Amino acid sequence: MSPLTIAICGAAAARNCCGPGCRSQPGESGTNVEAYYDDKYFQWQRKSGILKAKTTNWRKLLNVSRSDTVLDFGAGTGEILSVLQPHVAQTVAVEFSDVARAYESKYHPKIKSYKYPELVPDASVDLVFSTSVIEHVECPINELRELHRKLKPGGRVVIGIKNEGVELWKAWSSSNRDNHLYTWNSVLLGNTLRAAGFVIDHITYHALEHRIEQRIYVTKFGRLGHVFQYLYAYGHAPRA
């Protein structure tokens, strides 16, 4: 019998394969992630991203300063970073999709872009943020641990996710565009970030005061439903 080899979590060679849901390799048999996030998806996502970027006060929500190097994990086509660019020192995008990065390069060429977080220099970033992304990735805690390494000592993290607990009635559908692989509430989000090495400052429901155009969202979703629909976790890397 051949010996069974098990990769140890955290080892450099095991970063792409650890825990439930390992990151798929390009062209790997049995995976359809790249096929799902195609050009049609990112045409829709870019329109959605432009609206999200323009109707949220990201400077206030993320509390950025002009000296900050800011990294967006799962940046999509770069719309949020584009509105932050005039207010920070440097913008860095991490985006797995070649299709999305092509849009980003075309419309926002000043953003420094990487396919994977491990390609970003360690201890080079003041703020890591991510919105509506970690529920899509195959191994969230691995990606968060890698992002932790990119932060300077004391650097900040802000993770925004959909609070699936408010949609317990929602049935599965093959036509569901979100394609979420994980669901979250404040307890699970906090525990996952802490396990990845972050210090949690606080976790809050999405606040309407960060909306530049509150009327659009109150009308579409209803005030109570929208307030509880998204969670934001604020934390930091331990200080040296």
One Martini backbone bead per residue (centre of mass of N, CA, C, O) as a GRO file, in nm:
protein
  240
    1MET     BB    1   0.096   0.036   0.023
    2SER     BB    2   0.062   0.358  -0.013
    3PRO     BB    3   0.135   0.638   0.119
    4LEU     BB    4  -0.014   0.900   0.301
    5THR     BB    5  -0.028   1.238   0.208
    6ILE     BB    6  -0.028   1.528   0.426
    7ALA     BB    7  -0.090   1.846   0.436
    8ILE     BB    8   0.018   2.131   0.602
    9CYS     BB    9  -0.097   2.389   0.743
   10GLY     BB   10   0.098   2.676   0.622
   11ALA     BB   11   0.254   2.558   0.421
   12ALA     BB   12   0.369   2.658   0.128
   13ALA     BB   13   0.272   2.394  -0.035
   14ALA     BB   14  -0.037   2.414   0.115
   15ARG     BB   15  -0.200   2.682   0.049
   16ASN     BB   16  -0.387   2.540  -0.195
   17CYS     BB   17  -0.433   2.284   0.031
   18CYS     BB   18  -0.682   2.339   0.279
   19GLY     BB   19  -0.931   2.205   0.375
   20PRO     BB   20  -1.240   2.295   0.293
   21GLY     BB   21  -1.172   2.386   0.000
   22CYS     BB   22  -0.972   2.410  -0.253
   23ARG     BB   23  -0.783   2.558  -0.472
   24SER     BB   24  -0.812   2.573  -0.790
   25GLN     BB   25  -0.680   2.474  -1.083
   26PRO     BB   26  -0.617   2.531  -1.390
   27GLY     BB   27  -0.809   2.288  -1.555
   28GLU     BB   28  -0.934   2.126  -1.348
   29SER     BB   29  -1.095   1.855  -1.284
   30GLY     BB   30  -1.436   1.934  -1.198
   31THR     BB   31  -1.421   2.240  -1.261
   32ASN     BB   32  -1.627   2.575  -1.293
   33VAL     BB   33  -1.534   2.860  -1.203
   34GLU     BB   34  -1.425   3.003  -1.459
   35ALA     BB   35  -1.686   2.958  -1.625
   36TYR     BB   36  -1.874   3.127  -1.446
   37TYR     BB   37  -1.655   3.370  -1.448
   38ASP     BB   38  -1.729   3.545  -1.702
   39ASP     BB   39  -1.790   3.797  -1.914
   40LYS     BB   40  -2.089   3.821  -1.845
   41TYR     BB   41  -2.055   3.849  -1.542
   42PHE     BB   42  -1.861   4.113  -1.554
   43GLN     BB   43  -2.060   4.297  -1.687
   44TRP     BB   44  -2.253   4.291  -1.448
   45GLN     BB   45  -2.046   4.353  -1.216
   46ARG     BB   46  -1.959   4.634  -1.314
   47LYS     BB   47  -2.229   4.774  -1.287
   48SER     BB   48  -2.259   4.708  -0.986
   49GLY     BB   49  -1.985   4.835  -0.896
   50ILE     BB   50  -2.042   5.127  -0.976
   51LEU     BB   51  -2.282   5.167  -0.790
   52LYS     BB   52  -2.138   5.091  -0.525
   53ALA     BB   53  -1.911   5.307  -0.545
   54LYS     BB   54  -2.114   5.568  -0.569
   55THR     BB   55  -2.318   5.486  -0.301
   56THR     BB   56  -2.051   5.481  -0.122
   57ASN     BB   57  -1.856   5.579   0.162
   58TRP     BB   58  -1.544   5.455   0.161
   59ARG     BB   59  -1.376   5.649   0.331
   60LYS     BB   60  -1.551   5.608   0.586
   61LEU     BB   61  -1.578   5.296   0.611
   62LEU     BB   62  -1.239   5.265   0.596
   63ASN     BB   63  -1.063   5.498   0.700
   64VAL     BB   64  -0.877   5.664   0.514
   65SER     BB   65  -0.549   5.767   0.405
   66ARG     BB   66  -0.298   5.920   0.214
   67SER     BB   67  -0.072   5.694   0.323
   68ASP     BB   68  -0.219   5.453   0.205
   69THR     BB   69  -0.214   5.107   0.145
   70VAL     BB   70  -0.460   4.945  -0.062
   71LEU     BB   71  -0.644   4.632  -0.042
   72ASP     BB   72  -0.839   4.438  -0.277
   73PHE     BB   73  -1.024   4.150  -0.227
   74GLY     BB   74  -1.189   4.097  -0.497
   75ALA     BB   75  -1.200   4.356  -0.714
   76GLY     BB   76  -1.257   4.292  -0.991
   77THR     BB   77  -1.282   4.593  -1.187
   78GLY     BB   78  -1.203   4.837  -0.967
   79GLU     BB   79  -1.422   5.048  -0.855
   80ILE     BB   80  -1.347   5.110  -0.560
   81LEU     BB   81  -1.051   5.190  -0.602
   82SER     BB   82  -1.109   5.430  -0.794
   83VAL     BB   83  -1.243   5.612  -0.560
   84LEU     BB   84  -0.975   5.597  -0.370
   85GLN     BB   85  -0.721   5.703  -0.522
   86PRO     BB   86  -0.725   6.022  -0.438
   87HIS     BB   87  -0.696   5.923  -0.101
   88VAL     BB   88  -0.433   5.753  -0.162
   89ALA     BB   89  -0.123   5.617  -0.232
   90GLN     BB   90  -0.223   5.305  -0.289
   91THR     BB   91  -0.348   5.054  -0.520
   92VAL     BB   92  -0.461   4.709  -0.462
   93ALA     BB   93  -0.521   4.414  -0.653
   94VAL     BB   94  -0.714   4.109  -0.601
   95GLU     BB   95  -0.768   3.877  -0.884
   96PHE     BB   96  -0.844   3.576  -1.028
   97SER     BB   97  -0.968   3.699  -1.279
   98ASP     BB   98  -0.883   3.764  -1.604
   99VAL     BB   99  -1.132   3.919  -1.694
  100ALA     BB  100  -1.137   4.137  -1.472
  101ARG     BB  101  -0.842   4.242  -1.516
  102ALA     BB  102  -0.895   4.348  -1.800
  103TYR     BB  103  -1.094   4.567  -1.717
  104GLU     BB  104  -0.911   4.709  -1.513
  105SER     BB  105  -0.682   4.782  -1.715
  106LYS     BB  106  -0.864   4.954  -1.903
  107TYR     BB  107  -1.009   5.156  -1.672
  108HIS     BB  108  -0.759   5.107  -1.426
  109PRO     BB  109  -0.422   5.133  -1.471
  110LYS     BB  110  -0.317   5.235  -1.169
  111ILE     BB  111  -0.366   4.963  -1.068
  112LYS     BB  112  -0.232   4.720  -0.874
  113SER     BB  113  -0.201   4.379  -0.996
  114TYR     BB  114  -0.324   4.053  -0.879
  115LYS     BB  115  -0.413   3.718  -0.866
  116TYR     BB  116  -0.260   3.663  -0.588
  117PRO     BB  117  -0.173   3.721  -0.260
  118GLU     BB  118   0.122   3.586  -0.264
  119LEU     BB  119   0.236   3.818  -0.470
  120VAL     BB  120   0.237   4.001  -0.243
  121PRO     BB  121   0.410   4.175  -0.044
  122ASP     BB  122   0.511   4.163   0.257
  123ALA     BB  123   0.437   4.413   0.466
  124SER     BB  124   0.280   4.649   0.244
  125VAL     BB  125   0.002   4.701   0.405
  126ASP     BB  126  -0.253   4.896   0.571
  127LEU     BB  127  -0.513   4.787   0.397
  128VAL     BB  128  -0.763   4.537   0.411
  129PHE     BB  129  -1.026   4.464   0.176
  130SER     BB  130  -1.367   4.311   0.159
  131THR     BB  131  -1.655   4.260  -0.067
  132SER     BB  132  -1.836   4.003  -0.143
  133VAL     BB  133  -1.614   3.728  -0.141
  134ILE     BB  134  -1.557   3.491   0.076
  135GLU     BB  135  -1.822   3.331  -0.021
  136HIS     BB  136  -1.668   3.237  -0.304
  137VAL     BB  137  -1.437   3.092  -0.187
  138GLU     BB  138  -1.291   2.778  -0.121
  139CYS     BB  139  -1.071   2.903   0.115
  140PRO     BB  140  -1.094   3.149   0.330
  141ILE     BB  141  -0.870   3.108   0.553
  142ASN     BB  142  -0.630   3.104   0.362
  143GLU     BB  143  -0.666   3.388   0.241
  144LEU     BB  144  -0.656   3.539   0.515
  145ARG     BB  145  -0.372   3.451   0.596
  146GLU     BB  146  -0.235   3.581   0.353
  147LEU     BB  147  -0.333   3.872   0.409
  148HIS     BB  148  -0.195   3.901   0.683
  149ARG     BB  149   0.100   3.905   0.557
  150LYS     BB  150   0.053   4.191   0.404
  151LEU     BB  151   0.052   4.330   0.663
  152LYS     BB  152   0.133   4.550   0.866
  153PRO     BB  153   0.194   4.625   1.166
  154GLY     BB  154  -0.136   4.711   1.257
  155GLY     BB  155  -0.296   4.654   1.032
  156ARG     BB  156  -0.596   4.666   0.849
  157VAL     BB  157  -0.933   4.514   0.855
  158VAL     BB  158  -1.210   4.474   0.607
  159ILE     BB  159  -1.513   4.272   0.619
  160GLY     BB  160  -1.764   4.212   0.374
  161ILE     BB  161  -2.089   4.053   0.412
  162LYS     BB  162  -2.341   3.845   0.372
  163ASN     BB  163  -2.636   3.795   0.566
  164GLU     BB  164  -2.787   3.492   0.540
  165GLY     BB  165  -2.984   3.487   0.792
  166VAL     BB  166  -3.210   3.675   0.634
  167GLU     BB  167  -3.238   3.408   0.407
  168LEU     BB  168  -3.375   3.122   0.498
  169TRP     BB  169  -3.598   3.097   0.255
  170LYS     BB  170  -3.389   3.041   0.046
  171ALA     BB  171  -3.360   2.874  -0.247
  172TRP     BB  172  -3.222   2.671  -0.455
  173SER     BB  173  -3.050   2.767  -0.772
  174SER     BB  174  -2.906   2.740  -1.087
  175SER     BB  175  -2.958   3.071  -1.140
  176ASN     BB  176  -2.776   3.173  -0.927
  177ARG     BB  177  -2.548   3.438  -0.933
  178ASP     BB  178  -2.372   3.431  -0.670
  179ASN     BB  179  -2.233   3.157  -0.581
  180HIS     BB  180  -2.227   3.059  -0.290
  181LEU     BB  181  -2.023   2.855  -0.054
  182TYR     BB  182  -2.084   3.045   0.195
  183THR     BB  183  -2.201   3.119   0.520
  184TRP     BB  184  -2.294   3.402   0.744
  185ASN     BB  185  -2.210   3.540   1.059
  186SER     BB  186  -2.074   3.710   1.316
  187VAL     BB  187  -1.944   3.466   1.456
  188LEU     BB  188  -1.804   3.327   1.213
  189LEU     BB  189  -1.644   3.570   1.118
  190GLY     BB  190  -1.482   3.620   1.378
  191ASN     BB  191  -1.355   3.336   1.405
  192THR     BB  192  -1.209   3.332   1.131
  193LEU     BB  193  -1.030   3.582   1.171
  194ARG     BB  194  -0.891   3.483   1.428
  195ALA     BB  195  -0.775   3.219   1.298
  196ALA     BB  196  -0.603   3.407   1.087
  197GLY     BB  197  -0.478   3.644   1.314
  198PHE     BB  198  -0.681   3.846   1.401
  199VAL     BB  199  -0.798   4.141   1.549
  200ILE     BB  200  -1.098   4.222   1.694
  201ASP     BB  201  -1.296   4.508   1.719
  202HIS     BB  202  -1.561   4.487   1.520
  203ILE     BB  203  -1.914   4.408   1.451
  204THR     BB  204  -2.139   4.514   1.187
  205TYR     BB  205  -2.392   4.640   1.049
  206HIS     BB  206  -2.494   4.790   0.789
  207ALA     BB  207  -2.468   5.135   0.732
  208LEU     BB  208  -2.658   5.395   0.597
  209GLU     BB  209  -2.450   5.639   0.634
  210HIS     BB  210  -2.265   5.526   0.382
  211ARG     BB  211  -2.481   5.632   0.201
  212ILE     BB  212  -2.529   5.855  -0.055
  213GLU     BB  213  -2.794   5.683  -0.168
  214GLN     BB  214  -3.040   5.583   0.027
  215ARG     BB  215  -3.305   5.579  -0.138
  216ILE     BB  216  -3.247   5.339  -0.325
  217TYR     BB  217  -3.228   5.117  -0.091
  218VAL     BB  218  -3.490   5.166   0.062
  219THR     BB  219  -3.678   5.114  -0.180
  220LYS     BB  220  -3.575   4.827  -0.268
  221PHE     BB  221  -3.538   4.676   0.041
  222GLY     BB  222  -3.566   4.820   0.287
  223ARG     BB  223  -3.448   4.926   0.575
  224LEU     BB  224  -3.430   4.671   0.758
  225GLY     BB  225  -3.321   4.467   0.551
  226HIS     BB  226  -3.057   4.622   0.479
  227VAL     BB  227  -2.917   4.652   0.753
  228PHE     BB  228  -2.908   4.314   0.787
  229GLN     BB  229  -2.760   4.211   0.510
  230TYR     BB  230  -2.482   4.330   0.627
  231LEU     BB  231  -2.141   4.267   0.722
  232TYR     BB  232  -1.881   4.425   0.934
  233ALA     BB  233  -1.535   4.371   0.982
  234TYR     BB  234  -1.305   4.491   1.234
  235GLY     BB  235  -0.941   4.499   1.220
  236HIS     BB  236  -0.606   4.360   1.311
  237ALA     BB  237  -0.283   4.338   1.326
  238PRO     BB  238  -0.045   4.271   1.514
  239ARG     BB  239   0.175   4.435   1.699
  240ALA     BB  240   0.524   4.453   1.739
   0.00000   0.00000   0.00000
